[in-house]
Amino acid sequence: MTYDTIIIGKGPAGISAALYLVRSGYTILVLGSSVGALERAETIENYYGFPQALSGSDLASRGIAQAERLGVEIRSEEVVHLGMEELWSVKTDAATYTAKTVLLATGKSRSTLKVPGFEEYRGKGISFCVTCDGFLYRGKTLALLGAGEYAANEWAELGVFTQDRMVFTNGAEVTGTFPADTRFITQKITAFTGADTVTGITTEDGTTHPVQGVFVALGTAGATSFAATLGIELTGTDIVVDSEYMTNIPGIFAAGDCTGGFLQIAKAVSDGALAAKGIHVYLKKIFT
Ligand SMILES: Cc1cc2nc3c(=O)[nH]c(=O)nc-3n(C[C@H](O)[C@H](O)[C@H](O)COP(=O)(O)OP(=O)(O)OC[C@H]3O[C@@H](n4cnc5c(N)ncnc54)[C@H](O)[C@@H]3O)c2cc1C
């Protein structure tokens, strides 16, 4: 089936948009791999309507229950790839779905490593997008950083460009579905080295592994990863949206922390509602 909208993220922005869209009669699917930022918020006291403080997890569960009561389909799946065929194709660790529009409500991106050299070689051999940059590194010795399903998806794509490659898990448990012959380096990374571009990755045992390029696929694919793949405009790590909450790519909308600004629940909820309005206008204009 084709959904009118697939919402990536089941935090306040994604759920708020879902509430508006389902009540307008649209077919929607919400995909979320975790609760999001609220999971770490011990006490919420500044959100409207709760005389007693409550935990972030409690607030998130209430939002999800509210959406489910209204008939929103919510799946706990991780999105590993977002692409365009005739319509938007959203690939998760479990299935591939199709939609007319997509709302990115993925929260704040955190796919960086705080080790010497990482920031220095970002864009100088360290890339965040196999689809965009893989071709530039064909036949080279490459490293992929990550251990989850998103990394496994990037690993498969990287195989088109080189077989001389290894996965650096940086000490994380491997949870992605990698082929049996995948070469893993499991030690923690202590530095990225090089000259004009990155040429080595040093691990905690003191070994420097020679590389000619590094692709980053840490944790889950966030807003910046999708942005890199699709050519979505960013300011820093924030997705740029217009007054209708649409990105520069028609049919792709964004809301909440991933668009930057005031990183608070109230703003995320407001963004979600306004993005739903923007999606409604777009669906009416393009698909009816
Ligand atoms: C410790 C802490 C305390 C806070 N305290 C407060 C407070 O007191 N008051 C307040 O207003 N705000 C507080 N905040 C901020 C608030 O939590 C965020 O502003 C808000 O949750 C943002 O909502 P969001 O929907 O944009 O993103 P998030 O809530 O982060 O939700 C992001 C969603 O996207 C999903 N996702 C991301 N990538 C993928 C993928 N590839 N596949 C599938 N799903 C994906 C995540 O699993 C999650 O469901 C706090 C934040 C933190 C970290």
The ligand as a Tripos MOL2 file, in Angstrom:
@<TRIPOS>MOLECULE
LIG
   53    58     1     0     0
SMALL
NO_CHARGES

@<TRIPOS>ATOM
      1 C1         18.1160   15.1890   29.0870 C.3       1 LIG1
      2 C2         17.0840   16.0150   28.3810 C.ar      1 LIG1
      3 C3         16.1560   16.7560   29.1040 C.ar      1 LIG1
      4 C4         15.1880   17.5450   28.4610 C.ar      1 LIG1
      5 N1         14.2970   18.2640   29.2020 N.ar      1 LIG1
      6 C5         13.3540   18.9950   28.5830 C.ar      1 LIG1
      7 C6         12.3870   19.7410   29.3420 C.ar      1 LIG1
      8 O1         12.3890   19.7180   30.5860 O.2       1 LIG1
      9 N2         11.4570   20.4720   28.6560 N.ar      1 LIG1
     10 C7         11.4230   20.5080   27.2920 C.ar      1 LIG1
     11 O2         10.5590   21.1630   26.7180 O.2       1 LIG1
     12 N3         12.3340   19.8200   26.5500 N.ar      1 LIG1
     13 C8         13.2920   19.0670   27.1610 C.ar      1 LIG1
     14 N4         14.2130   18.3680   26.3940 N.ar      1 LIG1
     15 C9         14.1890   18.4930   24.9310 C.3       1 LIG1
     16 C10        13.0990   17.6180   24.2820 C.3       1 LIG1
     17 O3         13.2260   16.2940   24.7320 O.3       1 LIG1
     18 C11        13.2360   17.7050   22.7600 C.3       1 LIG1
     19 O4         13.2070   19.0640   22.3540 O.3       1 LIG1
     20 C12        12.0980   16.9640   22.0550 C.3       1 LIG1
     21 O5         12.0300   15.6180   22.4830 O.3       1 LIG1
     22 C13        12.2920   17.0250   20.5370 C.3       1 LIG1
     23 O6         11.2940   16.3020   19.9240 O.3       1 LIG1
     24 P1         11.5130   15.6640   18.4480 P.3       1 LIG1
     25 O7         10.2720   14.9320   18.1620 O.co2     1 LIG1
     26 O8         11.9860   16.7180   17.5360 O.co2     1 LIG1
     27 O9         12.7520   14.6490   18.6200 O.3       1 LIG1
     28 P2         12.9610   13.4110   19.5720 P.3       1 LIG1
     29 O10        12.0660   13.5150   20.7510 O.co2     1 LIG1
     30 O11        14.4110   13.2940   19.8160 O.co2     1 LIG1
     31 O12        12.4450   12.1580   18.7140 O.3       1 LIG1
     32 C14        13.1850   11.7000   17.6220 C.3       1 LIG1
     33 C15        12.5450   10.4180   17.1000 C.3       1 LIG1
     34 O13        13.1490   10.0700   15.8590 O.3       1 LIG1
     35 C16        13.4480    8.6750   15.8740 C.3       1 LIG1
     36 N5         14.4890    8.3770   14.8890 N.ar      1 LIG1
     37 C17        15.6400    9.0570   14.6280 C.ar      1 LIG1
     38 N6         16.3060    8.4690   13.6260 N.ar      1 LIG1
     39 C18        15.5450    7.4040   13.2490 C.ar      1 LIG1
     40 C19        15.6930    6.3910   12.2610 C.ar      1 LIG1
     41 N7         16.7490    6.3470   11.4440 N.pl3     1 LIG1
     42 N8         14.7320    5.4450   12.1580 N.ar      1 LIG1
     43 C20        13.6420    5.4670   12.9660 C.ar      1 LIG1
     44 N9         13.4520    6.3980   13.9310 N.ar      1 LIG1
     45 C21        14.4030    7.3430   14.0490 C.ar      1 LIG1
     46 C22        13.8400    8.4300   17.3200 C.3       1 LIG1
     47 O14        13.8300    7.0400   17.5980 O.3       1 LIG1
     48 C23        12.7170    9.2050   18.0140 C.3       1 LIG1
     49 O15        11.5280    8.4360   18.0150 O.3       1 LIG1
     50 C24        15.1660   17.5860   27.0260 C.ar      1 LIG1
     51 C25        16.0830   16.8230   26.2930 C.ar      1 LIG1
     52 C26        17.0290   16.0450   26.9450 C.ar      1 LIG1
     53 C27        18.0100   15.2330   26.1270 C.3       1 LIG1
@<TRIPOS>BOND
     1     1     2 1
     2     2     3 ar
     3     2    52 ar
     4     3     4 ar
     5     4     5 ar
     6     4    50 ar
     7     5     6 ar
     8     6     7 ar
     9     6    13 1
    10     7     8 2
    11     7     9 ar
    12     9    10 ar
    13    10    11 2
    14    10    12 ar
    15    12    13 ar
    16    13    14 ar
    17    14    15 1
    18    14    50 ar
    19    15    16 1
    20    16    17 1
    21    16    18 1
    22    18    19 1
    23    18    20 1
    24    20    21 1
    25    20    22 1
    26    22    23 1
    27    23    24 1
    28    24    25 2
    29    24    26 1
    30    24    27 1
    31    27    28 1
    32    28    29 2
    33    28    30 1
    34    28    31 1
    35    31    32 1
    36    32    33 1
    37    33    34 1
    38    33    48 1
    39    34    35 1
    40    35    36 1
    41    35    46 1
    42    36    37 ar
    43    36    45 ar
    44    37    38 ar
    45    38    39 ar
    46    39    40 ar
    47    39    45 ar
    48    40    41 1
    49    40    42 ar
    50    42    43 ar
    51    43    44 ar
    52    44    45 ar
    53    46    47 1
    54    46    48 1
    55    48    49 1
    56    50    51 ar
    57    51    52 ar
    58    52    53 1
@<TRIPOS>SUBSTRUCTURE
     1 LIG1         1 GROUP 0 **** ****
